Amino acid sequence: MELLEIRDVSKVYNRQTIALSNISLNVSEGEFVSIIGPSGAGKSTLLRCINRMIDPSSGAIFFQQTRIDELPKKKLRQVRTQIGMIFQHYNLVNRLTVFDNVLHGRLGYKSTLMGVLGYYDPFERRAAYEIIEALGLQDQIFKRCDQLSGGQKQRVGIARALLQRPKMLLCDEPIASLDPSSSKIIMDHLQRISREMKITCLVNLHQVDVAIKYSDRIIGIRNGEMVFDGPPAKITPKIIEQIYGTEAHELILSLDTLQSGQKSSIKQSEVAHAVC
């Protein structure tokens, strides 16, 4: 079932800087979509247009068949409870505990007064604990967030977004600041969330090999234009060059390494099967 529809969306800054140019795409429920492209291509702008952190200059955006680019603030606030956002730099309140930061995922459901008072009912608190536990953070639950590693902070951000009970997660470079081990943990969690909870994930990534490994579908953006839309299996050196231009060489080497590893894994599996 279609969850998100983007029709000819463009974003222009200062009447001359084109960040997005006539982007159109549809995304289904439970789909894991990676958006790749060089720095400045428009990936972050696209995510921020989807949840109206910024307004598109033209075009239309539909979420669950509701046109959200024209919604007034009160109705937009209601829609945003269904759209979780995960940021590269976490956007946590460092002086607060893991538990308190995760509970902030419920603020969109509360009045301003209840939010200021920090009132959360027992069901919300229980749900927060269960999500924290599922993400392997139970030992850090009462630690201040400024005492956590980058990977732990990102899991707090994911937990906060999940407490919204969203239909879709927008993830803006969620592993850009993390080491390979922490990156794998985060991507494994996001993939599991998409597959098991049927939550749609749109993930901005610089790492082509990561996008190929985890995605159902990949969108390639260059200079604000969508230049590729297809399954990971269709990503070739020529496509990478089309998306990244002069940056493509190193990424093509990464792709070759990934494909060689996959072939080796297949051969090892065939050998093991033959032995058995």
C-alpha positions as CSV (number, residue, x, y, z in Angstrom):
1,M,0.0,0.0,0.0
2,E,1.3,3.4,-1.0
3,L,2.3,5.6,2.0
4,L,4.1,8.6,0.5
5,E,3.8,10.3,-2.8
6,I,6.0,13.2,-4.0
7,R,4.9,15.0,-7.1
8,D,7.3,17.3,-9.0
9,V,8.8,18.8,-5.8
10,S,11.3,21.6,-6.2
11,K,13.1,23.8,-3.7
12,V,14.8,27.0,-4.6
13,Y,16.7,29.2,-2.1
14,N,17.1,32.9,-2.7
15,R,15.4,32.6,-6.1
16,Q,18.5,31.2,-7.7
17,T,20.0,28.3,-5.8
18,I,18.2,25.1,-6.9
19,A,18.3,22.5,-4.2
20,L,15.7,20.1,-5.7
21,S,14.3,20.0,-9.2
22,N,11.0,18.3,-10.0
23,I,11.4,15.2,-7.8
24,S,8.7,12.6,-8.1
25,L,8.5,9.3,-6.3
26,N,6.1,6.9,-4.5
27,V,7.0,4.9,-1.4
28,S,5.1,1.9,-0.1
29,E,4.4,0.9,3.5
30,G,7.3,-1.1,5.0
31,E,9.7,-0.2,2.2
32,F,13.4,0.5,3.0
33,V,14.6,3.2,0.7
34,S,18.2,4.6,0.7
35,I,18.8,8.0,-0.9
36,I,22.4,8.4,-2.1
37,G,24.3,11.2,-3.8
38,P,27.2,13.6,-3.3
39,S,27.3,16.3,-0.6
40,G,25.0,19.1,-1.6
41,A,23.0,16.9,-3.9
42,G,19.7,17.7,-2.1
43,K,19.2,14.6,0.0
44,S,18.7,16.4,3.3
45,T,16.5,19.0,1.7
46,L,14.3,16.3,0.4
47,L,13.7,14.7,3.8
48,R,13.1,18.1,5.3
49,C,10.5,18.9,2.7
50,I,8.7,15.6,3.4
51,N,8.1,16.5,7.1
52,R,7.8,20.2,6.4
53,M,10.9,21.3,8.4
54,I,11.3,23.4,5.3
55,D,8.6,24.1,2.7
56,P,9.0,23.1,-1.0
57,S,8.9,25.9,-3.5
58,S,6.6,23.9,-5.8
59,G,5.0,20.5,-6.2
60,A,2.9,18.4,-3.8
61,I,3.6,15.9,-1.0
62,F,1.0,13.3,0.1
63,F,1.3,11.2,3.2
64,Q,-1.4,8.6,3.7
65,Q,-3.3,10.4,0.9
66,T,-3.3,13.7,2.8
67,R,-1.6,16.6,1.1
68,I,0.8,17.8,3.7
69,D,2.7,20.6,2.0
70,E,-0.4,22.8,2.4
71,L,-1.5,21.8,5.9
72,P,-1.9,24.5,8.6
73,K,0.4,24.1,11.6
74,K,-2.2,22.4,13.9
75,K,-3.0,19.7,11.4
76,L,0.7,19.4,10.4
77,R,1.6,18.7,14.0
78,Q,-0.9,15.8,14.0
79,V,0.6,14.3,10.8
80,R,4.2,14.7,12.2
81,T,3.4,12.3,15.0
82,Q,3.3,9.6,12.3
83,I,6.7,10.7,10.8
84,G,9.8,10.0,13.0
85,M,13.0,11.9,12.3
86,I,16.5,10.6,13.1
87,F,19.4,13.1,12.7
88,Q,23.1,12.7,12.0
89,H,24.0,14.7,15.2
90,Y,21.3,13.0,17.3
91,N,19.4,16.2,18.5
92,L,19.2,14.9,22.0
93,V,19.1,16.9,25.3
94,N,22.5,16.0,26.6
95,R,21.8,16.9,30.2
96,L,18.8,14.6,30.4
97,T,18.8,10.8,30.8
98,V,18.3,8.3,28.1
99,F,14.8,7.6,29.5
100,D,13.8,11.3,29.5
101,N,15.0,11.8,25.9
102,V,13.1,8.8,24.7
103,L,9.9,10.0,26.4
104,H,10.2,13.2,24.3
105,G,8.9,11.1,21.4
106,R,5.5,11.6,22.9
107,L,5.6,15.4,23.0
108,G,3.7,15.6,19.7
109,Y,0.7,14.0,21.3
110,K,0.6,16.4,24.3
111,S,-0.6,19.9,25.0
112,T,2.1,22.6,25.5
113,L,1.4,22.6,29.3
114,M,1.7,18.8,29.6
115,G,4.9,18.9,27.7
116,V,6.4,21.6,29.9
117,L,5.3,19.7,33.0
118,G,6.8,16.5,31.6
119,Y,3.7,14.4,32.3
120,Y,3.8,10.9,30.8
121,D,1.3,8.2,31.8
122,P,2.4,4.7,32.9
123,F,1.7,3.2,29.5
124,E,4.0,5.7,27.8
125,R,6.7,5.0,30.4
126,R,6.4,1.3,30.0
127,A,6.5,1.5,26.2
128,A,9.6,3.7,26.5
129,Y,11.4,1.1,28.6
130,E,10.4,-1.7,26.3
131,I,11.9,0.1,23.3
132,I,15.0,1.0,25.2
133,E,15.4,-2.6,26.1
134,A,14.8,-3.8,22.5
135,L,17.6,-1.5,21.3
136,G,20.0,-2.8,23.9
137,L,20.2,0.4,26.1
138,Q,18.7,-0.9,29.3
139,D,22.1,-0.6,31.1
140,Q,22.3,3.1,30.1
141,I,18.6,4.0,30.8
142,F,19.4,6.5,33.6
143,K,22.6,7.8,32.2
144,R,22.8,11.4,30.9
145,C,23.1,11.4,27.1
146,D,26.4,13.3,27.2
147,Q,27.9,10.2,28.8
148,L,27.1,8.0,25.9
149,S,29.0,6.9,22.8
150,G,27.9,8.1,19.3
151,G,26.3,4.8,18.5
152,Q,24.4,4.7,21.8
153,K,23.2,8.3,21.2
154,Q,21.9,7.3,17.8
155,R,20.0,4.3,19.3
156,V,18.4,6.8,21.7
157,G,17.4,8.9,18.7
158,I,15.8,5.8,17.1
159,A,14.0,4.9,20.4
160,R,12.6,8.4,20.7
161,A,11.3,8.2,17.1
162,L,9.8,4.8,17.7
163,L,7.9,6.0,20.8
164,Q,5.9,8.2,18.4
165,R,4.5,5.0,16.9
166,P,5.3,6.3,13.4
167,K,4.4,5.0,10.0
168,M,7.6,6.3,8.6
169,L,11.2,7.1,9.7
170,L,13.2,9.8,8.0
171,C,16.9,9.1,8.7
172,D,19.3,11.9,7.7
173,E,22.8,10.5,7.5
174,P,22.3,8.3,10.6
175,I,25.7,6.6,10.5
176,A,27.9,9.5,9.1
177,S,29.5,10.2,12.4
178,L,29.9,6.5,13.5
179,D,32.7,3.9,13.3
180,P,32.0,0.8,11.2
181,S,30.9,-1.4,14.1
182,S,28.4,1.2,15.4
183,S,27.2,1.8,11.9
184,K,26.4,-1.8,11.4
185,I,24.4,-1.9,14.7
186,I,22.4,1.1,13.6
187,M,21.7,-0.2,10.1
188,D,20.8,-3.6,11.5
189,H,18.2,-2.0,13.8
190,L,16.7,0.1,11.1
191,Q,16.4,-2.9,8.8
192,R,14.8,-4.9,11.5
193,I,12.4,-2.1,12.3
194,S,11.4,-1.9,8.6
195,R,10.9,-5.6,8.2
196,E,9.4,-6.6,11.5
197,M,7.4,-3.5,12.4
198,K,6.5,-2.6,8.8
199,I,7.7,0.9,9.3
200,T,8.8,2.7,6.1
201,C,12.4,3.9,6.3
202,L,13.9,6.7,4.1
203,V,17.6,6.8,4.8
204,N,20.1,9.3,3.5
205,L,23.5,7.7,3.0
206,H,26.9,8.5,1.6
207,Q,28.0,4.8,1.7
208,V,26.9,3.1,-1.5
209,D,28.0,-0.3,-0.2
210,V,25.7,0.1,2.9
211,A,22.8,1.2,0.7
212,I,23.2,-1.9,-1.5
213,K,23.4,-4.2,1.5
214,Y,20.4,-2.9,3.4
215,S,17.9,-1.4,1.0
216,D,14.9,-2.6,-0.9
217,R,15.3,0.3,-3.3
218,I,17.8,3.1,-3.9
219,I,17.2,6.6,-5.1
220,G,20.2,8.5,-6.6
221,I,20.2,12.3,-6.5
222,R,22.7,14.6,-8.2
223,N,22.4,18.4,-8.4
224,G,18.9,18.3,-7.0
225,E,17.7,15.9,-9.7
226,M,16.7,12.3,-9.4
227,V,19.0,10.3,-11.7
228,F,18.3,6.7,-10.5
229,D,15.5,4.8,-8.9
230,G,15.7,1.1,-8.7
231,P,16.7,-2.0,-6.7
232,P,20.3,-2.5,-5.4
233,A,21.0,-5.1,-8.0
234,K,20.8,-2.4,-10.7
235,I,23.6,-0.3,-9.2
236,T,26.5,-0.6,-11.6
237,P,29.8,1.4,-11.9
238,K,28.1,3.4,-14.7
239,I,25.2,4.3,-12.5
240,I,27.6,5.3,-9.7
241,E,29.4,7.5,-12.1
242,Q,26.1,9.1,-13.2
243,I,25.2,9.9,-9.6
244,Y,28.6,10.9,-8.2
245,G,30.6,12.2,-11.2
246,T,34.2,12.8,-10.3
247,E,33.7,11.2,-6.8
248,A,32.8,7.9,-8.4
249,H,36.2,6.1,-8.6
250,E,36.6,5.3,-4.9
251,L,32.9,4.3,-4.6
252,I,33.3,2.0,-7.7
253,L,36.2,0.3,-5.9
254,S,34.0,-0.2,-2.8
255,L,31.3,-1.7,-5.1
256,D,33.8,-4.1,-6.6
257,T,34.9,-5.2,-3.2
258,L,31.3,-5.7,-2.0
259,Q,30.4,-7.7,-5.1
260,S,33.6,-9.9,-4.8
261,G,32.7,-10.6,-1.1
262,Q,29.2,-11.6,-2.1
263,K,30.5,-14.0,-4.8
264,S,33.0,-15.5,-2.3
265,S,30.2,-15.9,0.2
266,I,28.1,-17.7,-2.4
267,K,30.9,-20.0,-3.3
268,Q,31.6,-20.9,0.3
269,S,27.9,-21.6,0.8
270,E,27.9,-23.9,-2.3
271,V,31.0,-25.8,-1.0
272,A,29.4,-26.2,2.4
273,H,26.3,-27.5,0.8
274,A,28.2,-29.9,-1.4
275,V,30.1,-31.3,1.7
276,C,26.9,-31.8,3.6
